[in-house]
Amino acid sequence: MTGRIRTNETEKPVRVDKLRPWSELPTELLEIIVSCLCDEDNVRLSCVCKNFRSFRAVNQSPWLMFSPAIGGRKGYIIKFFDPSQGKFYFDENIKLSNTFFQCSKDGWVLFSILVAKLFFFNPFTKSRINLPFHGDADWTILKYQNTDGALFKCGDGPVFCNGLFYCLSEFSDNLVGTFDPQNHTWSILPVPSPNIPFLSLDQRRAKHLVESKGKLLLVCISYPENPIVFRLDLTKMKWVEMDSLNGVTVFVSSLSSVSATDVPNVSRNSIYFSKNRFRGKSSYFYSLDDCKYHPAKQWHEARKIPKAGWVQPPKMTHPLFEEL
């Protein structure tokens, strides 16, 4: 390897080091390089030599993040479950005491402290953003009047899609509320109720909104019945039933729901759940290919499963936390 140094007189080639192969780059340097590459360049880098293959960052499965729990002398423990590997991970964090998981987006989790305080926290980078921010001393309160008096919930959302926030009515299937954060406007879409079979009195149906490739999906679950998936057609203002997710995998929970594509060791065209559904079994995913429920690789053995939401981890080449 040669280089040049500039002097006041002439420019002369100077040998700064002996020629060394790319495969001898330090591991720490390779990890930094990989973290800055797009998918295409990452694949090209992994083809340089055998040693580089292990540094190919791949699409990560969303992780199920459980609400912080007391973990002894060091404070609170965040527990994660990676469905692609069937493994649990944990991280001790004393800053999350007395907090409540609200929702997540792009690796960030919105936590609340009691009712008044909110903050964003990234469990993978340990970054925190207190709210309000950008110089605001307090929240700006916006009030809107619903003409029909419907109550809209944010427990399973709201979902951000194409610049708008969407949420469902608490008691009605045919009301979809939207909020435009740029124009500060609130509206209710005139969408008729989707075609969902009636349930018996002892059955309950969970409904989850999910953003997938710029489309808004509604996943309706009433185990042991098969899930029903709808896509919101904004041009016709109707819910369209889907018999396939076109290779997409959807991960649903009462706190946050996400979608992913081309994730290794995760079933495509499937719906993953966050908690038990039937006869003491602790976790299932449902495949739209064979129209069947399947047991997960591993799950909680405890009878009571804490609340959890799906969080999207960064692309990585090694575990972020210690395995549980």
Buried (B, 14 or more C-beta within 10 A) or exposed (E): EEEEEEEEEEEEEEEEEEEEEEEEBEEEEBBEBBEEBEEEEBEEBBEBEEBBEEBBBBBBBBBBBBBBEEBEEEBBBBBBBBBBBEBBBBBBBEEBEEBBBBBBBEBBBBBBEEEEEBBBBBBBEEEEBEBEEEEEEEEEEEEEEEEEEBEBBEEBBBBBBEEBBBBBBEEEBBBBBBBEEEEEEBEBEEBEEBEBEEEEEEEEBBBBBBBBEEBBBBBBBBBEEBBBBBBBEEEEEBBEEBEEBEEBBBBBBBBBBBBBBEBEEBBBBBBBBBBBBEEEEBBBBBBBEEEEBBEBBBBBEEEEBEBBBBBBBEBBBEEBBEEE
